[in-house]
Amino acid sequence: MSSMADNNSGALEGSSQVEQDLILSIREHRIVRLRYDLDIRDRVFEPYVLFKDSQGRVMVGGRRVLDENDLLKPPAMRQFAVELINALEVTEETFEVDDRFDSRNLPLSNQIFEAVDQQR
């Protein structure tokens, strides 16, 4: 397992370690553990796409597998603002990409930096 990366935030041009780790995890289909915003526990997440939203924020979208802050939450598709990710760990565990996922059909801005379906 890799160590937790802290987020120095910023645009992708001068990408933070968190952004670089998210790109790696999307390319290699690797599950991540992240600490988000004011959470005190981690979330386990399958990152599918890294993009810029309509407000100019760098976002990561994918499937939340587990939220240790609320263990009763079922897995669900989620988006996280990268600037609010306080720590990120890329695990050795991989995930299978849902064949129905198509980043071209998402209501995202045109700035997709990385997506799992761009490697097919």
Order of alpha helices (4+ residues) and beta strands (2+ residues): beta-alpha-beta-beta-beta-beta-beta-beta
